[in-house]
């Protein structure tokens, strides 16, 4: 099998390629950016999913058996749908190329948990019922709609990653994990807030499980990939205990309301502030996905949260150290 991964230079892609190589698959990483991990350079083919002709040529050259489409813009920083054209038009380009390559037997298309969020009805009744709460989520609705309408050959599956963390994540060590390490992170209230997280090596395990599953188990189906939902405090407190040997402190909700109100005012006049109303509501709202279905069918690489946090910290302070000025001094 030849596995072509779009966006294989990124966070999930780096971990996925590592695992595919462990299974002795032939791998092609089609990405506009060089790999984060230098050892992956030999598998990298530079290209952009927005360049249809260039992508067509690469697919024709390597004749992949499986395409795992990860390439996307994944932040939530913009409120303009046109800023997320990779997720809509880029995916459409990938699907159109897949239809021209007879060797492709399976396709896994990556969406996001953000295509659906409801405070009154946690889970949709159907895979194509959407309720995105961000522009990024809207763009990934297009990813899914184009896939369902594409009539690509072979077996196709849509995956929706939850809140994924672990080695090769480039943002968390600079933001959340750094705040926890410096003792700046405080948790709002003591009411459990149920969230779905996914240790990256666990979702990679699930992706490969989907890739090799019997067609009738995965064809034309959608799976939320990640770990089972937990109280967010458990995840954050595990990180804090391993970084600092201390529990995360709780503060009253009223304190956070005042801070977020101040943050909104400051942001309106162009002064950045880490807490604002939208972020505060995200901190106190349940947002979980039916990953239990995926876990029951495909399992996880390691269910032990403490060990997975320890592995991530070891990466941040070891191999990943070169990426983060703050952690270099640790």
C-alpha positions in Angstrom: 0.0 0.0 0.0 1.1 3.5 -0.8 -0.3 6.1 1.6 -0.5 9.7 0.4 -1.0 12.2 3.2 -2.0 15.7 2.4 -0.7 18.1 5.1 1.7 15.5 6.5 4.1 18.1 7.7 1.8 19.4 10.4 0.9 18.3 13.9 -1.3 15.3 13.3 0.5 14.5 10.0 3.9 14.2 11.7 2.5 11.7 14.3 0.6 9.8 11.6 3.6 9.4 9.3 5.7 8.2 12.3 3.1 5.5 12.9 2.7 4.5 9.3 6.4 4.1 9.0 6.3 1.8 12.0 3.9 -0.3 10.2 6.2 -0.4 7.1 3.9 1.4 4.7 5.2 3.4 1.8 4.4 7.1 2.6 4.2 10.2 0.5 3.7 13.6 2.4 2.1 16.1 0.0 2.5 19.5 1.8 3.4 23.1 0.9 5.6 23.3 4.1 8.6 21.2 4.9 8.2 18.5 7.6 8.5 19.6 11.3 10.5 16.4 11.8 13.7 16.4 9.7 13.7 12.6 9.5 10.6 12.9 7.4 12.2 15.0 4.7 12.7 12.0 2.4 9.0 11.4 2.2 8.0 15.0 1.5 6.8 16.2 -1.9 6.2 20.0 -1.9 2.8 21.0 -3.3 -0.3 22.9 -2.5 -3.9 21.5 -2.6 -4.9 24.9 -4.1 -2.8 24.1 -7.2 -4.9 21.5 -9.0 -2.5 20.8 -11.8 0.5 20.4 -9.6 -1.4 18.1 -7.2 -2.7 16.0 -10.2 0.9 15.5 -11.4 2.0 14.2 -8.0 -0.9 11.8 -7.6 -0.3 10.4 -11.1 3.4 9.9 -10.3 2.9 8.0 -7.0 -0.4 6.3 -7.7 -1.4 6.0 -4.0 -3.6 3.2 -2.7 -4.9 5.4 0.2 -5.3 9.1 0.5 -5.5 10.6 4.0 -6.5 14.3 3.6 -5.3 16.4 6.5 -4.2 19.6 4.8 -6.3 22.6 6.1 -6.3 25.8 7.9 -7.3 24.8 11.4 -7.3 28.0 13.5 -10.4 30.0 14.5 -8.7 33.5 14.2 -10.7 34.8 11.2 -14.4 35.6 10.8 -14.1 35.6 7.0 -15.1 32.4 5.2 -12.8 33.2 2.3 -9.8 32.9 4.6 -10.5 29.2 4.9 -10.6 28.4 1.2 -8.2 25.5 1.7 -10.9 23.7 3.6 -13.5 24.1 0.9 -12.0 24.6 -2.5 -8.8 22.8 -1.5 -10.8 19.7 -0.4 -12.8 19.9 -3.6 -9.5 19.9 -5.6 -8.3 16.8 -3.6 -11.6 15.0 -4.3 -11.5 15.8 -8.0 -8.0 14.5 -8.3 -8.9 11.3 -6.4 -11.6 10.6 -9.0 -9.0 10.5 -11.7 -6.6 8.1 -10.0 -7.8 4.4 -10.4 -5.3 3.1 -7.9 -7.0 4.9 -4.9 -9.0 2.4 -3.0 -9.6 4.3 0.2 -9.9 8.0 1.2 -10.0 9.5 4.7 -11.1 13.1 4.8 -10.5 15.2 7.9 -13.2 17.5 9.2 -13.6 18.8 12.8 -15.7 18.5 15.9 -16.6 22.1 15.3 -19.1 21.3 12.6 -21.6 20.8 15.4 -22.1 22.4 18.7 -25.4 22.7 20.6 -26.0 23.4 24.3 -29.4 21.9 24.2 -28.8 18.9 21.9 -25.3 17.6 22.3 -25.3 15.1 19.4 -26.8 15.5 15.9 -29.4 13.0 14.7 -27.5 12.4 11.5 -24.0 12.8 10.1 -25.1 15.6 7.8 -26.8 17.6 10.5 -24.7 20.7 11.1 -24.5 23.5 13.7 -21.1 25.2 13.4 -20.3 27.9 15.9 -17.2 29.3 14.2 -16.3 30.3 10.6 -13.7 27.5 10.7 -16.5 25.1 11.5 -18.5 26.5 8.6 -15.6 25.8 6.3 -15.3 22.2 7.4 -19.1 21.8 6.8 -18.1 22.5 3.2 -15.3 19.8 3.5 -18.0 17.3 4.5 -20.6 18.3 2.0 -18.2 18.2 -1.0 -17.1 14.7 0.2 -20.6 13.4 0.4 -21.5 14.8 -3.0 -18.2 13.7 -4.7 -19.0 10.1 -5.8 -15.3 9.3 -5.4 -14.4 5.6 -6.0 -13.6 3.1 -3.3 -14.2 3.4 0.4 -14.4 6.9 1.9 -14.6 8.0 5.5 -14.9 11.4 7.2 -13.1 11.9 10.6 -13.8 14.7 13.0 -10.9 15.2 15.4 -11.8 16.6 18.8 -9.4 18.8 20.8 -6.1 17.1 19.9 -2.9 17.5 21.9 0.5 15.8 22.2 4.0 15.9 20.7 4.5 18.2 17.7 1.7 20.5 18.7 3.2 23.9 18.0 0.7 26.1 19.8 -0.1 24.6 23.2 3.5 24.6 24.5 3.6 28.4 23.7 0.3 29.2 25.2 -1.7 26.9 27.6 1.1 24.6 28.8 3.4 27.7 29.3 0.6 29.4 31.3 0.2 26.4 33.5 3.9 26.0 34.0 4.2 29.7 35.1 1.3 29.3 37.5 -0.9 31.7 35.6 -3.7 29.4 34.7 -6.7 29.4 37.1 -9.8 27.3 36.6 -13.3 28.8 36.7 -15.5 27.4 39.5 -15.7 23.8 40.6 -18.6 22.5 38.4 -17.4 19.8 36.0 -17.0 20.8 32.4 -17.1 17.8 30.2 -14.9 18.0 27.1 -13.5 15.7 24.5 -9.8 15.6 24.1 -7.7 13.4 22.0 -4.1 12.4 22.6 -2.6 12.6 19.1 -1.1 9.1 19.2 -4.5 7.7 20.1 -6.3 9.4 17.2 -3.5 8.2 14.8 -4.1 4.7 16.1 -7.8 5.2 15.2 -7.1 6.6 11.8 -5.0 3.6 10.9 -7.7 1.4 12.3 -10.2 3.0 10.0 -7.9 2.7 7.1 -7.6 -1.1 7.4 -11.1 -1.8 8.6 -13.6 -3.9 6.6 -15.3 -1.6 4.0 -18.8 -2.2 5.5 -17.5 -0.9 8.9 -16.3 2.5 7.6 -17.6 3.2 4.1 -19.5 6.5 3.8 -19.4 6.9 7.6 -18.3 9.7 9.9 -16.3 9.1 13.1 -15.3 11.5 15.8 -11.7 10.7 16.7 -10.3 11.2 20.2 -10.4 9.9 23.7 -13.5 9.4 25.8 -14.9 12.7 27.2 -13.7 13.8 30.7 -13.9 16.8 33.0 -11.6 19.4 31.6 -10.1 20.0 35.1 -8.8 16.4 35.2 -6.8 17.0 32.0 -5.5 20.4 33.0 -4.7 19.3 36.6 -2.7 16.3 35.3 -0.6 18.7 33.2 -0.1 21.0 36.2 0.9 18.2 38.5 3.5 16.9 36.1 4.9 20.3 35.3 4.8 21.9 38.7 3.8 19.3 41.3 0.8 21.4 42.1 -3.0 21.3 41.5 -4.6 23.9 39.4 -6.4 26.5 41.6 -10.1 27.2 41.3 -11.4 30.8 41.3 -15.0 32.0 41.5 -17.0 32.3 38.2 -17.7 36.0 39.1 -14.0 36.7 39.0 -13.8 35.3 35.4 -16.9 37.3 34.3 -15.2 40.5 35.5 -12.0 39.7 33.7 -13.7 38.7 30.5 -15.7 41.9 30.5 -12.5 43.9 30.9 -10.9 41.8 28.1 -13.7 42.6 25.7 -13.3 46.4 26.3 -9.5 46.2 25.9 -9.8 44.2 22.7 -12.2 46.8 21.2 -9.6 49.5 21.6 -6.9 47.2 20.1 -5.2 46.0 23.3 -4.8 42.2 23.3 -6.0 40.4 26.5 -5.9 36.6 27.1 -9.5 36.4 28.5 -12.6 37.7 26.8 -16.3 36.7 26.8 -16.1 34.1 24.0 -13.1 32.3 25.5 -14.7 32.4 29.0 -17.9 30.8 27.8 -15.8 28.1 26.1 -14.1 27.4 29.4 -17.4 26.8 31.3 -19.5 25.0 28.6 -19.7 21.3 28.1 -18.6 20.3 24.6 -18.2 16.7 24.0 -18.4 14.4 21.0 -19.4 10.7 20.6 -15.9 9.4 20.5 -16.9 6.5 22.6 -18.2 4.9 19.4 -14.8 5.2 17.8 -12.9 4.1 20.9 -15.1 1.0 21.2 -14.5 0.0 17.5 -10.9 1.1 17.0 -9.4 1.5 20.5 -6.6 3.8 21.6 -2.8 3.4 21.6 -2.6 4.2 25.3 -5.6 5.1 27.6 -3.3 6.3 30.4 -3.6 10.1 30.7 -0.7 10.4 33.1 1.6 8.5 30.8 0.5 10.5 27.7 1.0 13.8 29.5 4.5 12.7 30.6 5.4 11.7 27.0 4.3 15.1 25.8 6.3 17.0 28.4 9.3 14.8 27.6 9.0 15.8 23.9 8.6 19.5 24.8 11.7 19.5 26.9 13.6 17.1 24.6 13.2 16.8 20.8 10.7 19.7 20.6 12.8 22.0 22.7 14.3 23.8 19.7 10.9 25.2 18.7 10.1 27.0 22.0 12.2 29.8 23.5 10.5 29.4 26.9 11.2 25.7 27.2 14.8 26.0 26.1 15.6 27.5 29.5 13.9 24.7 31.4 
